[in-house]
Amino acid sequence: MPRWILRMLAIMLSVLAPAASSAAPSPWSLYRQHDFFALHAALLSNSNDRQFIFLRAADAFAYGRYEYASAVLRNLLSRSNADPAPEADIREMLMLSERARFHYSAALDAVEPLMHGGSGGSGGSGGSAQQLASIRNRAALLAAIEDVPPEVLYPGNENPLALTSDGMLGVRVDDLPSHLLFDTGANFSLLSQSAARDAGLAVRSTDYRINGATGTGIRADVASGTIRFGDGTAVSNVVFLVLPDAALRSPDGRALSGAIGFPVISILGAIRHLRNGHIVLARMTADRGSRTGVALAGSDPLLQIEYRGQRLACRLDTGAAQTVFYSPFSRAFPGILAGAQRSRERIAGMGGASAVDDYKLRALRIVLAGRAVPLRNVRLLAQSIDTDDGGIFCNIGRDTLDRLGQYTINFTEMSFSLP
C-alpha cells in the first residue's frame, strides 16, 4: 500500500537511529529498534527482572502468541512498579495484544488508567506525552468498536483468486461487489465513505484521528461488516476505517474503494502467491523450500533481508507497488548514495503533501528468504520522515515480491516461504 496511507494507520513509535558500537546491543535497545529477530535470541537466558519479562511478552506478541503475551503483561501489572519497565509500555503492549485477538473492550480496559491526568498518566506510568497522546487517540477508536465481536473465519474451497497487477482483489463487502487493495501494510481494513454507504454498513462516528503526509490530522469513522472472497472464504465482524473518498486516492489520482488490511489477512492462513498473478487462500503452507520468519511491530509485519552480509528488518507491504529504502539504510551504508540521482519529490497523502530528498539507486542486490533478488532504479528517502522508524530499513513492495515468482505468506505460522 502507498506509504502515505500506511503510516496514517501505523503505530506511533519513537524514531531511533541504529548506533554503531562494538558492544552487543541490549535487549531493550533491540526492542526499541524493532529488531525482534535479534531480540528473540537475546531473551533465551532466564531472568525475573520486570523489564526482561516485559520484553519476553513483547517477543511473544511479535511472533503472534497473543494469549501468552496478554497473560504475562497482566501478571506484570499486578506486581510492584519499582522496576524499570514503565506502566505505559506494559499497558500499550497489552492493548495491542488484546486488539490483535479482536478483544476490543479488553484492549480499551488495558489503557483506561492512562486516559486521565497529565503526561505521567495514572499510577506513575512513565510514558512520554507523545506516547500517551497516541494511546489516547487509539483508545477513541477502541471505544467506538468495543461491542464488535471478534473476527470469524469461514474457510473456502481454495480455488485460485485473480489478483490484479496493482494489487486489487475482487470481493464482496456484505452484498456489495468491490475491488479492494490486498494490503499487508494496512493496520486496519479501509473503506471510502461512498463504498461503506453503498454496502449498507452502519457507520459510527469517532474521535479517532489519523495523520497525513504533512502532519495534518483527519478524522476517521468506523464500520463493521463481512468480506466474502470468490472462493467461498468469508471473514465476519471486520472493522473498517471509513475515510472521505478524496482521502482514498493513490498518488497518481486513482480512486480507491478501500483495502483488505492486516487484521483480516492475518487469520486467512497460508496465502500462496502464484506466478500467474493469482492467490490461493489455503489452510496450510505448501512451500517447503527456503523460509524466513515474520515478526510484528504493532500491526506492521516485518521480515529480514540481507545486504552486504548484514541482516536488516523491513516491512512486508503487498499494497505498495514499489520498494522504498529509508534513511537508516543510507546511514548504515554511507557510500550508498555515491553516484545516485537526487531529486526533490512530493509525498502525497491526506492533509496535503510534503517534499523530501529522494535518491534513485541504479542497482541493489538483496537476499530475501535465501534467494538473491536484483533491484534496479531503487528509491531511497535520505531524510527522516514519518515512514522512517529507526531500525526499519525499507518497505518491501510488490516489485520485489514479483521477482520471487511464487511465495507464501502465513501469519498463523509467522513465516514467509519460497518453493
URBELNOR-V965019 format. One record per residue. N is the residue number from 1. RES is the residue in three letters. NEAR is the number of other C-alpha atoms within 12 Angstrom. Layout:
n={N | N}
res={RES | RES}
near={NEAR | NEAR}
//
This chain:
n={1 | 2 | 3 | 4 | 5 | 6 | 7 | 8 | 9 | 10 | 11 | 12 | 13 | 14 | 15 | 16 | 17 | 18 | 19 | 20 | 21 | 22 | 23 | 24 | 25 | 26 | 27 | 28 | 29 | 30 | 31 | 32 | 33 | 34 | 35 | 36 | 37 | 38 | 39 | 40 | 41 | 42 | 43 | 44 | 45 | 46 | 47 | 48 | 49 | 50 | 51 | 52 | 53 | 54 | 55 | 56 | 57 | 58 | 59 | 60 | 61 | 62 | 63 | 64 | 65 | 66 | 67 | 68 | 69 | 70 | 71 | 72 | 73 | 74 | 75 | 76 | 77 | 78 | 79 | 80 | 81 | 82 | 83 | 84 | 85 | 86 | 87 | 88 | 89 | 90 | 91 | 92 | 93 | 94 | 95 | 96 | 97 | 98 | 99 | 100 | 101 | 102 | 103 | 104 | 105 | 106 | 107 | 108 | 109 | 110 | 111 | 112 | 113 | 114 | 115 | 116 | 117 | 118 | 119 | 120 | 121 | 122 | 123 | 124 | 125 | 126 | 127 | 128 | 129 | 130 | 131 | 132 | 133 | 134 | 135 | 136 | 137 | 138 | 139 | 140 | 141 | 142 | 143 | 144 | 145 | 146 | 147 | 148 | 149 | 150 | 151 | 152 | 153 | 154 | 155 | 156 | 157 | 158 | 159 | 160 | 161 | 162 | 163 | 164 | 165 | 166 | 167 | 168 | 169 | 170 | 171 | 172 | 173 | 174 | 175 | 176 | 177 | 178 | 179 | 180 | 181 | 182 | 183 | 184 | 185 | 186 | 187 | 188 | 189 | 190 | 191 | 192 | 193 | 194 | 195 | 196 | 197 | 198 | 199 | 200 | 201 | 202 | 203 | 204 | 205 | 206 | 207 | 208 | 209 | 210 | 211 | 212 | 213 | 214 | 215 | 216 | 217 | 218 | 219 | 220 | 221 | 222 | 223 | 224 | 225 | 226 | 227 | 228 | 229 | 230 | 231 | 232 | 233 | 234 | 235 | 236 | 237 | 238 | 239 | 240 | 241 | 242 | 243 | 244 | 245 | 246 | 247 | 248 | 249 | 250 | 251 | 252 | 253 | 254 | 255 | 256 | 257 | 258 | 259 | 260 | 261 | 262 | 263 | 264 | 265 | 266 | 267 | 268 | 269 | 270 | 271 | 272 | 273 | 274 | 275 | 276 | 277 | 278 | 279 | 280 | 281 | 282 | 283 | 284 | 285 | 286 | 287 | 288 | 289 | 290 | 291 | 292 | 293 | 294 | 295 | 296 | 297 | 298 | 299 | 300 | 301 | 302 | 303 | 304 | 305 | 306 | 307 | 308 | 309 | 310 | 311 | 312 | 313 | 314 | 315 | 316 | 317 | 318 | 319 | 320 | 321 | 322 | 323 | 324 | 325 | 326 | 327 | 328 | 329 | 330 | 331 | 332 | 333 | 334 | 335 | 336 | 337 | 338 | 339 | 340 | 341 | 342 | 343 | 344 | 345 | 346 | 347 | 348 | 349 | 350 | 351 | 352 | 353 | 354 | 355 | 356 | 357 | 358 | 359 | 360 | 361 | 362 | 363 | 364 | 365 | 366 | 367 | 368 | 369 | 370 | 371 | 372 | 373 | 374 | 375 | 376 | 377 | 378 | 379 | 380 | 381 | 382 | 383 | 384 | 385 | 386 | 387 | 388 | 389 | 390 | 391 | 392 | 393 | 394 | 395 | 396 | 397 | 398 | 399 | 400 | 401 | 402 | 403 | 404 | 405 | 406 | 407 | 408 | 409 | 410 | 411 | 412 | 413 | 414 | 415 | 416 | 417 | 418 | 419}
res={MET | PRO | ARG | TRP | ILE | LEU | ARG | MET | LEU | ALA | ILE | MET | LEU | SER | VAL | LEU | ALA | PRO | ALA | ALA | SER | SER | ALA | ALA | PRO | SER | PRO | TRP | SER | LEU | TYR | ARG | GLN | HIS | ASP | PHE | PHE | ALA | LEU | HIS | ALA | ALA | LEU | LEU | SER | ASN | SER | ASN | ASP | ARG | GLN | PHE | ILE | PHE | LEU | ARG | ALA | ALA | ASP | ALA | PHE | ALA | TYR | GLY | ARG | TYR | GLU | TYR | ALA | SER | ALA | VAL | LEU | ARG | ASN | LEU | LEU | SER | ARG | SER | ASN | ALA | ASP | PRO | ALA | PRO | GLU | ALA | ASP | ILE | ARG | GLU | MET | LEU | MET | LEU | SER | GLU | ARG | ALA | ARG | PHE | HIS | TYR | SER | ALA | ALA | LEU | ASP | ALA | VAL | GLU | PRO | LEU | MET | HIS | GLY | GLY | SER | GLY | GLY | SER | GLY | GLY | SER | GLY | GLY | SER | ALA | GLN | GLN | LEU | ALA | SER | ILE | ARG | ASN | ARG | ALA | ALA | LEU | LEU | ALA | ALA | ILE | GLU | ASP | VAL | PRO | PRO | GLU | VAL | LEU | TYR | PRO | GLY | ASN | GLU | ASN | PRO | LEU | ALA | LEU | THR | SER | ASP | GLY | MET | LEU | GLY | VAL | ARG | VAL | ASP | ASP | LEU | PRO | SER | HIS | LEU | LEU | PHE | ASP | THR | GLY | ALA | ASN | PHE | SER | LEU | LEU | SER | GLN | SER | ALA | ALA | ARG | ASP | ALA | GLY | LEU | ALA | VAL | ARG | SER | THR | ASP | TYR | ARG | ILE | ASN | GLY | ALA | THR | GLY | THR | GLY | ILE | ARG | ALA | ASP | VAL | ALA | SER | GLY | THR | ILE | ARG | PHE | GLY | ASP | GLY | THR | ALA | VAL | SER | ASN | VAL | VAL | PHE | LEU | VAL | LEU | PRO | ASP | ALA | ALA | LEU | ARG | SER | PRO | ASP | GLY | ARG | ALA | LEU | SER | GLY | ALA | ILE | GLY | PHE | PRO | VAL | ILE | SER | ILE | LEU | GLY | ALA | ILE | ARG | HIS | LEU | ARG | ASN | GLY | HIS | ILE | VAL | LEU | ALA | ARG | MET | THR | ALA | ASP | ARG | GLY | SER | ARG | THR | GLY | VAL | ALA | LEU | ALA | GLY | SER | ASP | PRO | LEU | LEU | GLN | ILE | GLU | TYR | ARG | GLY | GLN | ARG | LEU | ALA | CYS | ARG | LEU | ASP | THR | GLY | ALA | ALA | GLN | THR | VAL | PHE | TYR | SER | PRO | PHE | SER | ARG | ALA | PHE | PRO | GLY | ILE | LEU | ALA | GLY | ALA | GLN | ARG | SER | ARG | GLU | ARG | ILE | ALA | GLY | MET | GLY | GLY | ALA | SER | ALA | VAL | ASP | ASP | TYR | LYS | LEU | ARG | ALA | LEU | ARG | ILE | VAL | LEU | ALA | GLY | ARG | ALA | VAL | PRO | LEU | ARG | ASN | VAL | ARG | LEU | LEU | ALA | GLN | SER | ILE | ASP | THR | ASP | ASP | GLY | GLY | ILE | PHE | CYS | ASN | ILE | GLY | ARG | ASP | THR | LEU | ASP | ARG | LEU | GLY | GLN | TYR | THR | ILE | ASN | PHE | THR | GLU | MET | SER | PHE | SER | LEU | PRO}
near={47 | 41 | 43 | 37 | 42 | 43 | 37 | 40 | 43 | 35 | 36 | 31 | 32 | 24 | 24 | 22 | 26 | 28 | 18 | 12 | 8 | 6 | 7 | 14 | 19 | 22 | 29 | 29 | 26 | 30 | 39 | 28 | 32 | 43 | 41 | 41 | 33 | 29 | 31 | 29 | 16 | 24 | 28 | 15 | 14 | 11 | 14 | 16 | 20 | 29 | 31 | 31 | 34 | 41 | 41 | 40 | 40 | 48 | 42 | 32 | 41 | 40 | 37 | 35 | 27 | 31 | 25 | 25 | 33 | 37 | 25 | 32 | 40 | 29 | 20 | 34 | 32 | 15 | 19 | 17 | 22 | 18 | 20 | 23 | 32 | 32 | 39 | 40 | 37 | 42 | 46 | 47 | 44 | 42 | 40 | 46 | 41 | 35 | 40 | 40 | 30 | 33 | 29 | 33 | 28 | 31 | 35 | 35 | 26 | 34 | 43 | 31 | 28 | 38 | 32 | 18 | 18 | 19 | 23 | 23 | 29 | 22 | 23 | 24 | 33 | 27 | 32 | 22 | 19 | 20 | 30 | 34 | 29 | 31 | 40 | 36 | 31 | 39 | 35 | 32 | 37 | 37 | 30 | 28 | 35 | 28 | 20 | 27 | 22 | 28 | 29 | 25 | 26 | 25 | 25 | 22 | 17 | 25 | 21 | 25 | 31 | 27 | 30 | 22 | 20 | 27 | 36 | 30 | 36 | 28 | 32 | 30 | 40 | 27 | 20 | 25 | 21 | 30 | 31 | 37 | 41 | 48 | 42 | 44 | 48 | 43 | 41 | 44 | 44 | 49 | 46 | 34 | 31 | 25 | 35 | 37 | 26 | 20 | 26 | 18 | 29 | 21 | 28 | 29 | 22 | 25 | 21 | 31 | 32 | 37 | 32 | 32 | 32 | 25 | 23 | 18 | 21 | 27 | 28 | 37 | 33 | 38 | 38 | 36 | 36 | 34 | 44 | 34 | 41 | 28 | 24 | 22 | 31 | 31 | 34 | 29 | 31 | 37 | 46 | 45 | 47 | 40 | 40 | 27 | 25 | 24 | 37 | 38 | 27 | 29 | 26 | 13 | 13 | 14 | 22 | 36 | 41 | 45 | 49 | 45 | 39 | 39 | 42 | 45 | 41 | 42 | 36 | 40 | 31 | 30 | 40 | 37 | 38 | 28 | 22 | 18 | 24 | 29 | 33 | 38 | 38 | 31 | 26 | 22 | 29 | 27 | 25 | 17 | 18 | 22 | 28 | 31 | 35 | 40 | 41 | 46 | 40 | 39 | 42 | 45 | 46 | 39 | 41 | 38 | 37 | 25 | 27 | 16 | 12 | 16 | 27 | 36 | 41 | 44 | 46 | 47 | 41 | 45 | 43 | 37 | 31 | 30 | 37 | 41 | 45 | 40 | 37 | 35 | 38 | 31 | 25 | 26 | 22 | 12 | 12 | 27 | 28 | 14 | 12 | 24 | 21 | 21 | 17 | 18 | 20 | 19 | 30 | 28 | 34 | 36 | 25 | 21 | 19 | 22 | 20 | 26 | 24 | 30 | 29 | 28 | 29 | 20 | 20 | 26 | 22 | 32 | 28 | 35 | 30 | 22 | 25 | 20 | 24 | 22 | 30 | 21 | 23 | 32 | 38 | 41 | 38 | 36 | 25 | 26 | 29 | 33 | 45 | 37 | 36 | 36 | 40 | 47 | 44 | 41 | 47 | 44 | 33 | 36 | 29 | 35 | 39 | 28 | 27 | 29 | 23 | 28 | 38 | 43 | 47 | 39 | 39 | 30 | 27 | 31 | 37 | 40 | 34 | 31 | 23}
//
